[in-house]
């Protein structure tokens, strides 16, 4: 595996890159910080994460994979409750 640091707008990265961020599994509000930016870019992301969290009892440690209509991938890691 090769590791490379790139300074770039995360939400404008090419499709071959996946994106990841941490969210609160208890409320999945996603109303601030980078989570808000993700929700503005991917309008159905918040609902997708809320449903996933609900189906899994808001369990910390899980990761919800989201694929947008243009095949961009976001991993939403539930790290707090």
Backbone as CSV, one residue per row, in Angstrom:
resi,resn,N_x,N_y,N_z,CA_x,CA_y,CA_z,C_x,C_y,C_z
1,UNK,0.847,-1.172,0.000,0.000,0.000,0.000,0.891,1.232,0.000
2,UNK,0.478,2.223,-0.760,1.222,3.463,-0.852,0.415,4.560,-0.178
3,UNK,1.057,5.350,0.668,0.408,6.435,1.390,0.928,7.755,0.846
4,UNK,0.002,8.669,0.506,0.391,9.946,-0.065,-0.524,11.026,0.488
5,UNK,0.037,12.117,0.976,-0.754,13.236,1.475,-1.022,14.192,0.320
6,UNK,-2.311,14.510,0.130,-2.730,15.403,-0.946,-3.560,16.525,-0.328
7,UNK,-3.243,17.765,-0.637,-4.063,18.881,-0.181,-5.018,19.234,-1.314
8,UNK,-6.309,18.993,-1.056,-7.320,19.170,-2.094,-8.671,19.268,-1.416
9,UNK,-9.634,19.846,-2.062,-11.001,19.871,-1.532,-11.527,18.440,-1.537
10,UNK,-11.773,17.906,-0.365,-12.210,16.516,-0.211,-13.422,16.185,-1.075
11,UNK,-14.363,17.093,-1.160,-15.604,16.832,-1.884,-15.462,16.961,-3.395
12,UNK,-14.297,17.371,-3.853,-14.061,17.492,-5.296,-13.016,16.495,-5.786
13,UNK,-12.714,15.506,-4.956,-11.754,14.484,-5.360,-12.357,13.614,-6.460
14,UNK,-11.537,13.066,-7.336,-12.037,12.169,-8.389,-12.733,10.937,-7.799
15,UNK,-13.587,10.321,-8.590,-14.372,9.167,-8.128,-13.536,7.984,-7.665
16,UNK,-12.325,7.855,-8.126,-11.529,6.697,-7.717,-11.066,6.785,-6.260
17,UNK,-11.282,7.949,-5.622,-10.989,8.108,-4.198,-12.278,7.928,-3.408
18,UNK,-12.182,7.278,-2.264,-13.347,7.203,-1.376,-13.156,8.233,-0.273
19,UNK,-14.261,8.680,0.287,-14.233,9.670,1.359,-14.719,9.010,2.634
20,UNK,-14.265,9.510,3.775,-14.693,8.964,5.061,-14.720,10.069,6.103
21,UNK,-15.644,9.929,7.048,-15.717,10.880,8.163,-16.437,10.219,9.329
22,UNK,-16.300,10.824,10.504,-16.924,10.305,11.720,-18.235,11.038,11.979
23,UNK,-19.230,10.299,12.472,-20.480,10.931,12.874,-20.963,10.323,14.191
24,UNK,-21.869,11.035,14.841,-22.463,10.607,16.102,-23.563,9.597,15.806
25,UNK,-23.440,8.394,16.329,-24.427,7.350,16.034,-25.741,7.565,16.768
26,UNK,-25.727,8.369,17.827,-26.936,8.577,18.610,-27.957,9.458,17.934
27,UNK,-27.504,10.508,17.292,-28.468,11.435,16.704,-28.352,11.552,15.186
28,UNK,-27.227,11.250,14.637,-26.954,11.368,13.193,-27.507,12.672,12.616
29,UNK,-27.369,13.765,13.373,-27.875,15.063,12.911,-27.102,15.568,11.696
30,UNK,-25.801,15.369,11.706,-24.933,15.774,10.610,-25.185,17.224,10.196
31,UNK,-25.294,18.112,11.194,-25.639,19.499,10.929,-24.500,20.486,11.073
32,UNK,-23.271,19.994,11.245,-22.140,20.910,11.409,-20.866,20.274,10.862
33,UNK,-19.858,21.117,10.684,-18.542,20.632,10.261,-18.549,19.953,8.909
34,UNK,-17.641,19.003,8.771,-17.490,18.302,7.492,-18.743,17.482,7.166
35,UNK,-19.450,17.003,8.185,-20.674,16.228,7.947,-21.713,17.069,7.205
36,UNK,-21.826,18.332,7.569,-22.767,19.227,6.892,-22.363,19.414,5.427
37,UNK,-21.074,19.563,5.186,-20.586,19.707,3.807,-20.911,18.453,2.992
38,UNK,-20.747,17.273,3.608,-21.104,16.028,2.919,-22.593,16.006,2.591
39,UNK,-23.424,16.421,3.541,-24.879,16.404,3.326,-25.315,17.372,2.235
40,UNK,-24.634,18.502,2.135,-24.962,19.456,1.069,-24.566,18.902,-0.295
41,UNK,-23.467,18.169,-0.342,-22.996,17.590,-1.603,-23.808,16.360,-1.990
42,UNK,-24.205,15.568,-0.992,-24.950,14.334,-1.207,-26.267,14.420,-0.428
43,UNK,-27.313,15.010,-1.010,-28.557,15.278,-0.283,-29.219,14.060,0.379
44,UNK,-29.069,12.876,-0.147,-29.721,11.708,0.464,-28.844,11.016,1.509
45,UNK,-27.654,11.536,1.756,-26.730,10.912,2.701,-27.282,10.881,4.122
46,UNK,-27.825,11.996,4.613,-28.317,12.068,5.988,-29.389,11.006,6.237
47,UNK,-30.359,10.907,5.358,-31.428,9.912,5.516,-30.885,8.491,5.476
48,UNK,-29.927,8.258,4.605,-29.297,6.940,4.491,-28.622,6.560,5.807
49,UNK,-27.892,7.507,6.389,-27.182,7.241,7.652,-28.153,7.075,8.814
50,UNK,-29.195,7.893,8.857,-30.193,7.778,9.933,-30.852,6.407,9.900
51,UNK,-31.233,5.941,8.724,-31.865,4.634,8.591,-30.899,3.529,9.006
52,UNK,-29.676,3.602,8.543,-28.665,2.596,8.893,-28.447,2.547,10.406
53,UNK,-28.294,3.722,11.031,-28.074,3.785,12.482,-29.263,3.197,13.230
54,UNK,-30.454,3.527,12.790,-31.667,3.018,13.436,-31.769,1.497,13.318
55,UNK,-31.478,0.975,12.142,-31.540,-0.477,11.915,-30.501,-1.243,12.733
56,UNK,-29.444,-0.552,13.165,-28.367,-1.200,13.921,-28.285,-0.685,15.359
57,UNK,-29.423,-0.210,15.899,-29.519,0.261,17.284,-28.481,1.312,17.647
58,UNK,-28.128,2.154,16.701,-27.188,3.261,16.928,-25.879,2.780,17.549
59,UNK,-25.428,1.648,17.109,-24.221,1.017,17.651,-22.956,1.748,17.214
60,UNK,-22.114,2.067,18.183,-20.825,2.703,17.913,-19.880,1.655,17.325
61,UNK,-19.045,2.073,16.378,-18.057,1.176,15.789,-18.430,0.668,14.412
62,UNK,-19.658,0.926,13.986,-20.076,0.478,12.659,-19.731,1.525,11.605
63,UNK,-19.678,1.101,10.363,-19.421,2.000,9.246,-20.504,1.807,8.200
64,UNK,-21.122,2.892,7.820,-22.192,2.882,6.819,-21.614,3.335,5.482
65,UNK,-21.687,2.482,4.490,-21.172,2.816,3.151,-22.289,3.453,2.339
66,UNK,-22.001,4.570,1.731,-22.961,5.296,0.907,-22.366,5.462,-0.486
67,UNK,-23.156,5.177,-1.500,-22.715,5.376,-2.889,-23.689,6.363,-3.538
68,UNK,-23.154,7.460,-4.032,-23.986,8.498,-4.649,-24.438,8.079,-6.047
69,UNK,-25.328,8.867,-6.609,-25.830,8.576,-7.955,-24.731,8.617,-9.013
70,UNK,-23.677,9.395,-8.741,-22.556,9.441,-9.697,-21.405,8.536,-9.262
71,UNK,-21.735,7.530,-8.442,-20.792,6.480,-8.017,-19.642,6.956,-7.139
72,UNK,-19.836,8.016,-6.382,-18.830,8.439,-5.406,-19.145,7.741,-4.090
73,UNK,-18.121,7.306,-3.382,-18.308,6.502,-2.174,-17.911,7.294,-0.929
74,UNK,-18.797,7.238,0.084,-18.538,7.876,1.375,-18.713,6.826,2.463
75,UNK,-17.719,6.694,3.328,-17.824,5.823,4.500,-18.116,6.703,5.706
76,UNK,-19.222,6.425,6.379,-19.676,7.181,7.535,-19.423,6.327,8.764
77,UNK,-18.448,6.710,9.572,-18.033,5.896,10.704,-18.711,6.406,11.980
78,UNK,-19.494,5.539,12.616,-20.202,5.897,13.838,-19.245,5.721,15.020
79,UNK,-18.747,6.850,15.541,-17.697,6.776,16.550,-18.122,7.245,17.932
80,UNK,-19.225,7.929,18.046,-19.695,8.400,19.357,-21.194,8.193,19.464
81,UNK,-21.689,8.271,20.684,-23.129,8.106,20.883,-23.632,9.156,21.835
